[in-house]
Amino acid sequence: MRGWIIDAYPDYGNNEMTVWLKTRRGKVLRLRDAYTPAFYAATARENLGSLLQELRNSSLLREALPENGKRLLSGAQEENLLRVVARGYADIEKLAYRVAVRGELSRYRLYNVDVNLAQRYLVKRDARPMLLTEVKRRAGRLEYSALEDVEDLSYKPPGLRKVGLEVVADKRGSVARLSDPLKKAVLMVGDERVECEGREEDVLMDLADHIARLDPDVVLTMRGDSFLMPYLYHRAGVSGLSEEFHLGREPEKQRVREGKSYHSYGRIVYRPPSYYLKGRMHLDGTRFLLRKGGIEGLIDLSRFSGIPPQRLARMTAGNAVTAIQLRRALENDVLVPWKRQGCEYFKTAWSLLHADRGGYIFEPRVGIFEDVAELDFASMYPGIMVRYNISPETVLCGCCREDGERVPGIGYHVCIKRRGLVPLALRPIIKRRMAYKELMRRGNGDGGDYEARQGVLKWLLITSFGYQGYRNSRFGRIESHEAICAYGRELLLRAKEAAEERGYEVLHGLVDSLWLRRDGDAGELEEVCRRITSKTGIDISLEARYRWIVFLPSKTGVGALNRYYGLKENGEVKVRGVEMRMSSTPGVIARYQEEVLRELAQRWSIREVRAALPGVFRIMRRYARRLIEGRVDPGDLVFTVTVSRGFREYRVNGFSKIALRQLRREGIGILPGQGVRYIVTDHRSRRHDEKVRIAEAWREIDGYDAEFYVTRLVKATETLLRPFGYTEEDIAMALQGHEQRSIYQYVGG
């Protein structure tokens, strides 16, 4: 058989692996394969007898045998190692947990316990999803032979049949709930819509029948994990169709599960539960990797990482990087510790002061500047990890204390005797992304596809740095994070010096980017890039040349680190850090700023930009007039805000708490990290519930607070024009025609 593996997962009932293969002729086959995973347990020699006894006393054990030749991440070989096979797939973690508890969580060291079974199986069989493969069965087991090179960039992906799925609930309130009956289900097949209507039981069975008849490989949804799938399977249960209703190629028992909230980079994030289909791919369009790379990027990353697309789509970028590192460790027979075991090394307060710093930043000069060049390091931090061999087992290693590479500024040493796991995993990602970017630059092949593929790799590289300092990272350590930052600071300083040697002024520098000003041609900038690359060892290139660029201030008046907008030579406007870039901003404000920037983009010099500012005020008055006269689509008034805590944890009756209270009355509980959507109806009202209305419950009779939205319009104008000397008060006066009249009086005139 020849085809593409589209999914693989363990069958816990039969203790075997299920593999779905899409053949070159378009058929989809279910294959079963016997596979016996093991985990490893080690201890000191004097405790080996008690470890064996603990294992043999458990009814969950199949066998425990001595094993040699397994290495730790540090390169040392683990002594007194036992290969442990549990009675069944479901017993692996149970047995490991019992052993760990009996060993008081310290006497016994456990490895390869919680590695995903499908990933372990695919590594063991040397197989990768979405890679054209020949499959044979020999001696009762499947054997896989790749017919494509995983490094190949110009491959033909499998032709996947896709359908989109939507549902319409017969809502009893303003917001759809699991308790609301199913009114309609809609399938989108290309340009065709297939609608299932009628009694709820008929809609469910018609939907299942249509899916079976169309036999798609991919079911695309929006909010499929957070609402659509749990809703459908809940309604099937209510209708007594739990056994008959399923959307996969074989029945699956889905139960309504809760998501979870977690902290990431100082903010709280909500992760919905995962609803998989057996034999098909359920892809939720709200998931991060799918949004960034589309199906094309997901397929490419699946081939490269060895993770089935359906599971990969639900990973964060950091988890995807970890999965790639896990595959590299398993391929090299490196033992993977159960849970994170590396802790921070002891530091004095003085060494902590020097080491615990982030990237280097040159404070931007507030104002507008002409003829500015932006230089950008190519994957700077991942490049540092690869070039300088930064990995948890190489930083402060035990073998190179005297002669190891020294990290600038903090004195850590880095191993020079072996390559670290993290650089080994990242090098192919960087190489692949750079190759795709080069193909895009040359215009070879389908540039849109290459853009999607390199885009998803970009996010893996961005996250790979942060995961070195993440407390739960399997292959991370804070000292690695500190070493990367130290190299980054040193390299940015070298880059600044190289630019200044050529007569350029540094207007701004942010971790891995520099903005330079000096009259000169592109050839001179190319020479500056070559000099910086030579001095740092990391490729830097000309990202853009700006006819003009505006660096915006923070609230305190000093230059904000990542807030600017500018006009590139090709006429494109680049914007960072303003309201239109924020997901919480109502559409009317975002569109207003977009129109203002389009107006300014028609001007090619500072003098022309300043001359165009009266036109900005005319645009502002037009938008204000539309708001006052009620000529704005309600959908453009919606604030979408991510809540940071539970309802009872809010002490002040702000807009978010009021919206949460209204949702609770509708029977909807919102967890931290989820979003609430509301329209401001009367921000001055003494009655809290009259201040805002959740978007789902808003009616025309509720109206909206035009004065509040006009005030936000003024603030959005100040964001863009502050470097030109305009304050919020100046802009409000301009809106009022320099007269002390209300906004309402002026806008109509």
PEPEKA-V926363 format. One record per residue. RES is the residue in three letters. PHI is phi in whole degrees, -180 to 180 (* if undefined). D_FIRST is the distance of its C-alpha to the first C-alpha in Angstrom with 1 decimal. Layout:
res=<RES	RES>
phi=<PHI	PHI>
d_first=<D_FIRST	D_FIRST>
This chain:
res=<MET	ARG	GLY	TRP	ILE	ILE	ASP	ALA	TYR	PRO	ASP	TYR	GLY	ASN	ASN	GLU	MET	THR	VAL	TRP	LEU	LYS	THR	ARG	ARG	GLY	LYS	VAL	LEU	ARG	LEU	ARG	ASP	ALA	TYR	THR	PRO	ALA	PHE	TYR	ALA	ALA	THR	ALA	ARG	GLU	ASN	LEU	GLY	SER	LEU	LEU	GLN	GLU	LEU	ARG	ASN	SER	SER	LEU	LEU	ARG	GLU	ALA	LEU	PRO	GLU	ASN	GLY	LYS	ARG	LEU	LEU	SER	GLY	ALA	GLN	GLU	GLU	ASN	LEU	LEU	ARG	VAL	VAL	ALA	ARG	GLY	TYR	ALA	ASP	ILE	GLU	LYS	LEU	ALA	TYR	ARG	VAL	ALA	VAL	ARG	GLY	GLU	LEU	SER	ARG	TYR	ARG	LEU	TYR	ASN	VAL	ASP	VAL	ASN	LEU	ALA	GLN	ARG	TYR	LEU	VAL	LYS	ARG	ASP	ALA	ARG	PRO	MET	LEU	LEU	THR	GLU	VAL	LYS	ARG	ARG	ALA	GLY	ARG	LEU	GLU	TYR	SER	ALA	LEU	GLU	ASP	VAL	GLU	ASP	LEU	SER	TYR	LYS	PRO	PRO	GLY	LEU	ARG	LYS	VAL	GLY	LEU	GLU	VAL	VAL	ALA	ASP	LYS	ARG	GLY	SER	VAL	ALA	ARG	LEU	SER	ASP	PRO	LEU	LYS	LYS	ALA	VAL	LEU	MET	VAL	GLY	ASP	GLU	ARG	VAL	GLU	CYS	GLU	GLY	ARG	GLU	GLU	ASP	VAL	LEU	MET	ASP	LEU	ALA	ASP	HIS	ILE	ALA	ARG	LEU	ASP	PRO	ASP	VAL	VAL	LEU	THR	MET	ARG	GLY	ASP	SER	PHE	LEU	MET	PRO	TYR	LEU	TYR	HIS	ARG	ALA	GLY	VAL	SER	GLY	LEU	SER	GLU	GLU	PHE	HIS	LEU	GLY	ARG	GLU	PRO	GLU	LYS	GLN	ARG	VAL	ARG	GLU	GLY	LYS	SER	TYR	HIS	SER	TYR	GLY	ARG	ILE	VAL	TYR	ARG	PRO	PRO	SER	TYR	TYR	LEU	LYS	GLY	ARG	MET	HIS	LEU	ASP	GLY	THR	ARG	PHE	LEU	LEU	ARG	LYS	GLY	GLY	ILE	GLU	GLY	LEU	ILE	ASP	LEU	SER	ARG	PHE	SER	GLY	ILE	PRO	PRO	GLN	ARG	LEU	ALA	ARG	MET	THR	ALA	GLY	ASN	ALA	VAL	THR	ALA	ILE	GLN	LEU	ARG	ARG	ALA	LEU	GLU	ASN	ASP	VAL	LEU	VAL	PRO	TRP	LYS	ARG	GLN	GLY	CYS	GLU	TYR	PHE	LYS	THR	ALA	TRP	SER	LEU	LEU	HIS	ALA	ASP	ARG	GLY	GLY	TYR	ILE	PHE	GLU	PRO	ARG	VAL	GLY	ILE	PHE	GLU	ASP	VAL	ALA	GLU	LEU	ASP	PHE	ALA	SER	MET	TYR	PRO	GLY	ILE	MET	VAL	ARG	TYR	ASN	ILE	SER	PRO	GLU	THR	VAL	LEU	CYS	GLY	CYS	CYS	ARG	GLU	ASP	GLY	GLU	ARG	VAL	PRO	GLY	ILE	GLY	TYR	HIS	VAL	CYS	ILE	LYS	ARG	ARG	GLY	LEU	VAL	PRO	LEU	ALA	LEU	ARG	PRO	ILE	ILE	LYS	ARG	ARG	MET	ALA	TYR	LYS	GLU	LEU	MET	ARG	ARG	GLY	ASN	GLY	ASP	GLY	GLY	ASP	TYR	GLU	ALA	ARG	GLN	GLY	VAL	LEU	LYS	TRP	LEU	LEU	ILE	THR	SER	PHE	GLY	TYR	GLN	GLY	TYR	ARG	ASN	SER	ARG	PHE	GLY	ARG	ILE	GLU	SER	HIS	GLU	ALA	ILE	CYS	ALA	TYR	GLY	ARG	GLU	LEU	LEU	LEU	ARG	ALA	LYS	GLU	ALA	ALA	GLU	GLU	ARG	GLY	TYR	GLU	VAL	LEU	HIS	GLY	LEU	VAL	ASP	SER	LEU	TRP	LEU	ARG	ARG	ASP	GLY	ASP	ALA	GLY	GLU	LEU	GLU	GLU	VAL	CYS	ARG	ARG	ILE	THR	SER	LYS	THR	GLY	ILE	ASP	ILE	SER	LEU	GLU	ALA	ARG	TYR	ARG	TRP	ILE	VAL	PHE	LEU	PRO	SER	LYS	THR	GLY	VAL	GLY	ALA	LEU	ASN	ARG	TYR	TYR	GLY	LEU	LYS	GLU	ASN	GLY	GLU	VAL	LYS	VAL	ARG	GLY	VAL	GLU	MET	ARG	MET	SER	SER	THR	PRO	GLY	VAL	ILE	ALA	ARG	TYR	GLN	GLU	GLU	VAL	LEU	ARG	GLU	LEU	ALA	GLN	ARG	TRP	SER	ILE	ARG	GLU	VAL	ARG	ALA	ALA	LEU	PRO	GLY	VAL	PHE	ARG	ILE	MET	ARG	ARG	TYR	ALA	ARG	ARG	LEU	ILE	GLU	GLY	ARG	VAL	ASP	PRO	GLY	ASP	LEU	VAL	PHE	THR	VAL	THR	VAL	SER	ARG	GLY	PHE	ARG	GLU	TYR	ARG	VAL	ASN	GLY	PHE	SER	LYS	ILE	ALA	LEU	ARG	GLN	LEU	ARG	ARG	GLU	GLY	ILE	GLY	ILE	LEU	PRO	GLY	GLN	GLY	VAL	ARG	TYR	ILE	VAL	THR	ASP	HIS	ARG	SER	ARG	ARG	HIS	ASP	GLU	LYS	VAL	ARG	ILE	ALA	GLU	ALA	TRP	ARG	GLU	ILE	ASP	GLY	TYR	ASP	ALA	GLU	PHE	TYR	VAL	THR	ARG	LEU	VAL	LYS	ALA	THR	GLU	THR	LEU	LEU	ARG	PRO	PHE	GLY	TYR	THR	GLU	GLU	ASP	ILE	ALA	MET	ALA	LEU	GLN	GLY	HIS	GLU	GLN	ARG	SER	ILE	TYR	GLN	TYR	VAL	GLY	GLY>
phi=<*	-127	176	-119	-74	-102	-164	-153	-160	-80	-100	-70	-71	-107	53	-148	-94	-107	-126	-107	-120	-96	-78	-66	-89	96	-78	-117	-113	-100	-115	-121	-142	-72	-150	-116	-77	-136	-119	-125	-131	-138	-162	-67	-55	-70	-101	-62	-62	-67	-65	-61	-65	-61	-67	-69	-78	-92	-75	-87	-89	-97	-159	-141	-130	-62	-138	-125	84	-98	-108	-89	-60	-72	101	-72	-93	-75	-94	51	-104	-118	-92	-113	-115	-81	-64	-154	-56	-70	-97	-60	-71	-62	-65	-62	-65	-63	-64	-63	-67	-64	-89	58	61	-138	-74	-113	-106	-115	-135	57	-82	-107	-74	-53	-64	-64	-66	-62	-63	-65	-67	-61	-91	55	-124	-136	-65	63	-106	-56	-139	-100	-120	-131	-110	-133	52	81	-134	-83	-123	-118	-130	-68	-103	-131	-86	-63	-80	-64	-100	-106	-110	-104	-70	-65	-80	-92	-82	-124	-135	-96	-132	-132	-132	-124	-93	-84	-68	-90	-128	-86	-121	-67	-128	-61	-80	-79	-63	-80	-96	-158	-125	-127	-110	-109	-119	64	-92	-93	-112	-113	-108	-113	-133	126	-65	-56	-61	-69	-61	-63	-72	-63	-62	-62	-67	-64	-63	-64	-71	-71	50	-75	-87	-129	-111	-99	-136	-116	61	-66	-78	-84	-141	-58	-68	-60	-65	-61	-72	-68	-65	-63	-65	-63	-84	75	-114	-57	-79	-86	-88	-159	-112	-86	-81	-143	-59	-135	-93	-100	-126	-69	-122	-100	-82	-142	-109	-150	-92	-148	51	80	-127	-99	-124	-105	-115	-70	-67	-107	-117	-95	-112	-85	84	-125	-105	-92	-115	-93	-65	-87	-72	-60	-64	-70	-65	-81	-121	63	-65	-62	-67	-67	-63	-62	-68	-64	-59	-73	-89	82	-105	-56	-57	-63	-76	-60	-62	-99	-85	-75	-61	-66	-66	-66	-62	-61	-64	-65	-65	-61	-61	-61	-65	-65	-64	-96	60	-92	-71	-104	-60	-76	63	-73	-122	-81	-113	-71	-70	-66	-135	-77	-61	-68	-69	-64	-61	-78	-87	-87	-135	-94	-76	-84	-135	-97	-59	-69	-85	-70	141	-110	-135	-101	52	-110	-112	-107	-107	-134	-70	-80	47	-58	-68	-60	-62	-64	-60	-74	-65	-103	61	-88	-157	-59	-91	-101	-78	59	-68	-84	-106	-128	-61	-92	-114	-71	-63	-94	-80	-63	88	-123	77	-63	-107	-123	-60	-115	-101	-153	-81	-79	-64	-62	-61	-63	-78	-82	-55	-64	-66	-62	-60	-66	-64	-63	-67	-65	-64	-67	-63	-65	-63	-77	80	-81	71	-86	-61	-63	-65	-65	-63	-64	-68	-71	-64	-73	-66	-57	-70	-64	-69	-60	-75	-59	-70	-60	-69	-67	-106	-78	-63	-103	-68	-69	-119	-134	-158	-61	-66	-64	-60	-65	-66	-62	-62	-63	-62	-61	-63	-64	-69	-68	-65	-62	-64	-61	-62	-64	-69	-68	-62	-94	88	-91	-98	-88	-82	-162	-142	-135	62	-133	-136	-131	-114	-118	-131	179	-65	-178	-94	-63	-61	-65	-66	-62	-67	-61	-61	-64	-66	-66	-59	-64	-76	-106	81	-119	-62	-127	-140	-76	-77	-167	-114	-109	-66	-155	-145	-115	-95	-94	-87	-84	-63	-83	101	-79	-62	-77	-70	-139	-134	-164	-148	-160	-103	-76	-61	-84	91	-80	-100	-106	-132	-140	81	-101	-57	-64	-93	-100	-66	-82	-73	-61	-59	-65	-74	-62	-68	-61	-63	-60	-67	-61	-69	-64	-64	-68	-69	-78	-107	-108	-143	-60	-61	-69	-63	-62	-68	-87	-61	-57	-65	-62	-69	-65	-64	-61	-64	-64	-67	-63	-63	-62	-65	-66	-84	75	-103	-119	-60	-54	-62	-86	-105	-81	-90	-116	-120	-84	-81	-101	-157	-75	-55	-71	-83	-78	-93	-101	-81	-80	-58	-64	-66	-63	-64	-62	-63	-65	-67	-62	-65	-82	86	-109	-97	-111	-91	-54	99	-86	-102	-121	-121	-147	-115	-79	-104	-164	-70	-94	-62	-79	-93	-57	-68	-90	-70	-137	-135	-58	-59	-67	-102	-66	-125	-60	-66	-71	66	-148	-87	-61	-61	-63	-70	-66	-61	-66	-63	-63	-63	-66	-69	-62	-53	-80	-106	-56	-63	-92	97	-91	-99	-61	-65	-61	-69	-63	-65	-63	-67	-90	72	62	-121	-81	-120	-73	-57	-62	-66	-79	-61	-71	-92>
d_first=<0.0	3.8	6.7	9.8	11.2	14.2	15.9	16.4	19.6	21.3	22.0	25.6	26.3	23.8	23.8	20.0	17.7	15.8	12.9	12.0	8.9	9.6	7.1	8.9	10.4	12.0	10.8	11.1	9.7	11.9	10.9	13.9	14.8	18.2	19.9	23.7	25.3	28.8	31.7	34.6	38.3	41.1	44.9	48.1	48.7	51.6	49.4	46.5	47.9	48.4	44.8	43.5	45.9	44.8	41.2	42.0	44.3	41.4	39.7	36.7	36.0	33.5	34.4	36.1	36.0	37.5	35.3	36.2	34.9	34.3	36.1	37.7	37.5	40.9	39.6	41.6	40.0	40.3	42.4	42.6	39.0	37.3	33.6	33.7	31.1	32.0	31.7	29.1	27.6	30.6	33.0	32.2	34.5	37.1	37.4	37.6	40.3	42.4	42.3	43.3	46.1	47.5	47.5	49.6	46.8	48.1	48.0	44.3	41.7	38.3	35.1	31.5	32.5	31.7	28.6	26.0	23.7	20.5	21.6	22.4	19.1	17.2	19.8	19.6	15.9	16.4	14.1	15.3	14.8	14.5	13.4	10.5	8.3	5.6	5.2	6.7	9.6	12.8	16.3	15.6	14.1	10.9	10.7	9.8	10.5	11.8	11.6	14.8	18.1	19.2	22.7	21.8	23.9	23.0	19.4	18.0	17.2	14.8	16.8	17.9	20.0	23.2	26.3	29.5	31.4	35.2	37.6	41.3	43.4	46.7	48.6	51.7	52.7	52.1	48.8	45.8	45.4	43.1	46.0	46.1	44.6	41.6	43.0	40.1	36.4	35.1	31.6	31.3	28.6	29.5	33.1	33.1	34.5	33.8	36.6	36.9	40.5	42.8	43.3	41.4	39.5	38.5	37.5	35.1	33.5	33.4	31.6	29.0	28.6	28.3	25.6	23.6	24.2	23.4	20.3	20.6	18.4	21.7	25.1	27.9	31.3	34.5	35.9	33.1	33.3	37.1	37.9	35.6	33.1	35.7	37.9	35.5	34.6	38.3	39.3	36.8	38.5	41.9	41.0	39.7	36.1	34.6	32.4	31.4	30.9	27.8	25.9	22.5	19.6	21.1	24.8	26.2	29.8	31.3	34.8	37.2	37.5	39.8	39.1	41.1	43.5	43.8	45.8	44.3	46.6	49.6	48.3	46.8	43.3	41.7	38.1	36.9	34.7	30.9	29.4	25.6	23.4	20.5	17.3	19.2	21.1	24.9	26.5	30.3	32.0	34.9	32.8	33.8	30.7	29.5	33.1	33.2	29.8	28.5	24.8	24.3	26.0	24.2	20.7	22.1	23.7	20.7	18.7	21.9	23.0	19.8	21.0	19.1	21.0	22.5	24.2	25.0	26.8	29.3	30.2	33.3	33.1	34.7	32.2	29.3	31.2	31.7	27.9	27.3	30.1	28.7	25.4	27.5	29.6	26.8	25.2	28.7	29.4	32.2	33.4	33.5	36.7	36.8	38.4	40.4	42.8	44.4	47.8	50.2	52.4	56.1	58.0	61.6	62.7	63.5	60.0	58.4	60.5	59.3	55.6	54.9	54.9	52.5	51.9	54.8	56.2	58.9	60.7	60.4	63.6	64.1	64.7	63.5	62.9	62.2	60.1	57.9	54.7	51.9	50.2	47.1	45.4	41.7	40.2	43.4	42.9	39.3	40.6	43.4	41.1	39.1	42.1	44.3	41.8	42.6	40.7	42.1	42.1	43.6	46.5	49.5	47.5	49.4	49.1	50.5	53.6	55.9	53.8	51.0	50.7	53.2	52.3	55.1	57.6	56.5	56.4	53.1	51.5	47.8	46.0	45.9	44.2	40.6	38.4	38.0	34.8	35.7	36.2	33.0	31.1	33.1	33.2	29.6	30.3	33.5	32.1	29.2	31.8	34.2	31.7	30.9	34.7	35.3	32.8	34.6	37.9	37.0	35.6	32.3	29.4	29.5	32.2	31.6	28.1	29.4	32.3	30.1	28.0	31.1	33.0	30.9	31.0	34.7	35.2	33.3	35.7	38.7	37.9	37.2	41.0	42.1	39.8	41.7	44.7	43.1	44.4	41.1	38.9	36.9	37.3	40.6	44.3	47.3	48.6	45.5	46.2	49.8	49.0	46.8	49.6	52.1	50.2	49.8	53.5	54.3	52.0	53.3	56.9	56.0	54.5	57.7	59.9	58.0	58.4	62.1	62.7	61.8	64.2	61.8	62.8	60.3	60.6	57.8	55.3	52.6	50.5	48.3	50.0	53.4	55.5	57.9	60.8	62.6	63.3	61.1	58.4	54.6	55.0	57.1	54.6	51.8	54.2	54.7	51.0	50.7	53.7	52.2	48.8	50.7	52.8	50.1	47.0	45.0	44.3	46.5	46.5	48.5	47.0	49.6	53.1	55.3	58.2	59.4	58.2	59.8	59.6	60.5	62.6	61.8	64.2	66.5	66.8	65.1	62.0	58.9	55.9	53.2	55.1	55.6	55.0	55.3	54.9	52.6	53.6	50.9	52.4	49.9	51.5	50.1	51.1	50.8	52.5	54.3	54.2	51.8	49.1	49.6	47.4	50.5	52.6	53.3	52.1	55.6	56.4	53.2	53.7	57.3	56.4	53.8	56.5	59.0	56.7	55.9	59.7	60.2	57.3	59.5	61.9	61.4	64.1	65.8	68.9	66.9	65.0	68.3	69.8	66.9	67.5	69.8	66.9	64.9	67.8	67.7	64.0	64.8	67.6	65.5	62.9	65.7	67.2	64.0	63.7	67.4	67.2	64.1	62.0	58.9	55.7	55.5	51.9	53.3	55.7	53.1	53.1	49.8	50.7	48.6	50.7	51.2	52.5	52.9	55.5	58.1	57.8	59.2	63.0	63.9	63.4	61.6	59.4	56.2	58.0	59.4	56.0	54.6	57.5	56.8	53.1	54.2	56.4	53.4	51.7	49.3	49.1	48.1	47.0	47.9	45.6	45.1	46.8	49.8	50.8	54.4	57.1	60.5	63.1	66.3	66.2	69.9	70.0	71.5	69.1	65.8	63.7	65.2	64.2	60.5	58.3	54.6	52.8	51.3	54.8	56.7	58.7	60.8	63.9	63.1	63.5	62.8	65.0	65.5	67.8	65.2	62.6	65.1	65.9	62.2	62.4	65.3	63.5	60.5	63.0	64.6	61.3	61.0	64.7	66.0	65.9	68.2	70.8	70.1	70.3	69.3	72.9	73.3	70.4	71.7	75.1	73.6	71.9	75.2	77.1	79.0	80.9	81.0	79.5	76.5	73.1	73.5	76.8	75.6	72.2	73.7	76.1>
